[in-house]
Amino acid sequence: MFRKLIFALPLALAVGNASAAESYEGMAPEDILRALIEKTDSAYLSQSPQNLQMMPDNPAYWVAEEGEELFTTPRGPNNVSLEGCDFGKGPGVLEGAYVEMPRYFEDTGKVMDLENRLVYCMTKLQGFAKDDPAVKKRHGSGSDMMKLQTYIAMQSNGMNWNPPMNHPMEKAMRDAGEVLFYRRSGPMDFGCQACHSETGKRIRASVLPNVHEPEEWTKAISWPAERAGHQNVRSTQHRLRGCLWQMRHPGIKAGSDASIALISFWTDAARGQPAILPDMKR
Amino acid sequence: MMKKIFSKTALAVLTVTMLGVGTLHADNHGKGAGDVKIDYSAMAPEELAEYLVFMSNSFKAGMEAQEGGPAGERLKQDELQKLCSALKDKPVDPATASKVGEMARATIKYPEGGIKLGDWKIGRELAWSGYGWRIGHKTDKHASRKNGPGGNCYNCHQLATDRTGGTIGPSLTGYGKTRGTSEAILKYAYEVIYNPHAYFACTKMPRMGANGLLTEEQISHIMAYLFDPESPVNK
């Protein structure tokens, strides 16, 4: 109750009441988060007033600015920009593209997340070699990959997660991802559900998001996000890698089919809720 | 370590499916044995999940695991993991609980010379430490820790009040103070730590003894942390 009061006041003063219209487009990420806190009083969403205060100055914005420059600059052996890259809504169309990923792409015959699609366009369109640092380096705010991902994802801020589920491959990957979510294995018998199927539970001091609560889960999957403790913007694949590492499972390969299946499931789980991009996390 | 039963039936079904789907489709995805293209959209979710785990080259399965052998072995489910995974979010049903409990009790090995409490100061560090068994981009080196890999108890449990514990499991604050140190309660606590499924079928808690996560000695120190009247847990 008290938590709700703290967060409700700035929102009420700053922006109109979003819950009436249920549209979060045009709202700053921190205001989207405040609106969701107001709506749900979730322990997970409201666990860090400090992060909320820092969000207007999110270092991810600088990273995104560099990403915009990289996106529009002709690069690589073929000397073309990424404006010719189709992220699912037509070449160069970025508005709302990220919240409709992962999705099936006809040209590759695969379900792809943003990272895989970027790798594809950077290699196929721009002509970079697969092991060129521009393509290979996936982590860190200084990487091309994080600059581009942060910029592209931001263009979906406030829009509802809406990954397509029409193609049989999209459904197949999503459903397999759900099986993987519940699949317990490894020396500690962990599956994703061990930490993400109940509301308000904590690991040490951190409150965990529940996959069954879409208003919580939307923040959980809003990557790229600045990891305050890492002082770096992190990606979806980075988050997944971190989960499997703590679960004592073998390392998952970036962009692998298993990773896409899990990401397909987890994006579908947030369907209908607004993405908070770029986000900030501990 | 733990018994792993790789489903021969599942593998047989998979092989037959792979051989049956010989024709190339425009939207095929992934390569099977002998470069036969696999159609993910023709597979049932459970079948595809198993394929993704073992056959799609998605994991760094060849890395050396701390327990010895390739990390890929960790992906194989034993019978308990299969039974409990099938529950998804549902609470455990009586039939499964009975089977799992029986299986779990059969695994319990007691220390020679009986259950003894060790040093609560070491137990305190072991309960706090989450170091150990992680593999991949950063692999935990157990030799680097004087007392070995931690039990990570604080991850899920509140213990002493001078540190913040999780709430996935029940609070253990004052554990020994409220229960005393009778032979019966020591035996119970030992069994819960060794294989918690003996009492809580399909619990989220790892099988600390049965899966070789903690040694007998480490368990004795953690039990001291729980039971010793001088331990911060009981102050």
Contacts between the chains, C-beta under 8 A, distances in Angstrom:
chain1	res1	chain2	res2	distance
A	104	B	27	7.6
A	109	B	26	6.4
A	109	B	27	4.9
A	109	B	28	6.5
A	109	B	29	6.3
A	110	B	29	5.7
A	111	B	29	7.7
A	167	B	27	7.7
A	167	B	41	8.0
A	168	B	27	7.7
A	168	B	41	3.6
A	169	B	27	5.8
A	169	B	29	6.4
A	169	B	40	6.1
A	169	B	41	5.0
A	171	B	41	7.5
A	172	B	40	4.7
A	172	B	41	4.6
A	172	B	43	6.7
A	172	B	45	7.5
A	172	B	48	6.0
A	173	B	40	6.9
A	173	B	48	8.0
A	175	B	45	3.8
A	175	B	48	7.5
A	176	B	40	7.5
A	176	B	43	7.8
A	176	B	45	5.2
A	176	B	48	4.0
A	176	B	49	4.6
A	176	B	52	5.9
A	178	B	45	6.7
A	179	B	45	5.0
A	179	B	46	5.5
A	179	B	48	7.7
A	179	B	49	3.7
A	180	B	49	5.3
A	180	B	52	7.0
A	180	B	53	7.4
A	182	B	85	5.5
A	182	B	88	4.8
A	182	B	89	8.0
A	183	B	49	6.6
A	183	B	53	7.5
A	183	B	77	7.2
A	183	B	85	5.3
A	184	B	77	7.1
A	184	B	81	4.6
A	184	B	84	5.8
A	184	B	85	4.7
A	185	B	74	6.3
A	185	B	75	5.5
A	185	B	76	7.0
A	185	B	77	5.1
A	185	B	81	5.6
A	186	B	74	4.4
A	186	B	75	7.5
A	187	B	1	6.8
A	187	B	2	7.3
A	187	B	67	6.9
A	187	B	74	6.4
A	187	B	133	5.6
A	187	B	206	7.1
A	187	B	211	5.1
A	187	B	212	7.3
A	187	B	213	6.1
A	188	B	133	7.1
A	188	B	206	3.9
A	188	B	211	7.3
A	188	B	213	7.0
A	189	B	80	7.5
A	189	B	81	5.8
A	189	B	84	7.4
A	189	B	204	7.9
A	189	B	206	5.6
A	189	B	207	6.6
A	189	B	211	7.5
A	190	B	204	8.0
A	190	B	206	7.6
A	191	B	85	6.3
A	193	B	88	7.2
A	193	B	89	6.8
A	194	B	168	7.7
A	194	B	204	4.7
A	195	B	168	7.1
A	197	B	89	5.6
A	198	B	168	7.8
A	200	B	167	7.7
A	201	B	166	7.2
A	201	B	167	5.3
A	201	B	168	5.0
A	202	B	166	4.7
A	202	B	167	4.6
A	202	B	168	7.3
A	203	B	155	5.5
A	203	B	156	7.1
A	203	B	166	4.7
A	203	B	168	6.7
A	204	B	154	6.1
A	204	B	155	6.2
A	204	B	164	5.6
A	204	B	165	6.5
A	204	B	166	5.3
A	205	B	164	4.6
A	212	B	89	7.6
A	241	B	136	7.0
A	241	B	137	6.5
A	244	B	136	7.0
A	245	B	134	5.3
A	245	B	135	7.5
A	245	B	136	5.0
A	245	B	137	6.7
A	245	B	138	7.0
A	246	B	134	6.8
A	248	B	74	7.0
A	248	B	133	4.6
A	248	B	134	6.0
A	248	B	135	7.1
A	249	B	59	7.6
A	249	B	74	6.2
A	249	B	75	7.0
A	250	B	59	4.5
A	250	B	60	5.4
A	250	B	61	5.6
A	250	B	63	6.5
A	250	B	65	7.9
A	250	B	71	3.7
A	250	B	72	6.1
A	250	B	74	5.8
A	250	B	75	6.4
A	250	B	135	6.1
A	250	B	136	6.6
A	251	B	59	6.6
A	251	B	60	4.0
A	251	B	63	6.9
A	251	B	71	7.5
A	251	B	135	6.5
A	251	B	136	2.8
A	251	B	137	6.0
A	252	B	58	6.1
A	252	B	59	5.7
A	252	B	60	7.7
A	252	B	136	7.7
A	253	B	57	7.2
A	253	B	58	5.7
A	253	B	59	6.7
A	253	B	60	6.5
A	256	B	56	6.7
A	256	B	57	6.9
A	256	B	58	3.5
A	256	B	59	7.4
A	257	B	29	7.3
A	257	B	30	6.1
A	257	B	40	7.9
A	257	B	52	5.4
A	257	B	56	4.3
A	257	B	58	5.5
A	258	B	52	4.3
A	258	B	53	6.5
A	258	B	56	6.1
A	258	B	58	3.4
A	258	B	59	6.8
A	259	B	58	6.6
A	261	B	48	7.6
A	261	B	49	7.4
A	261	B	52	5.6
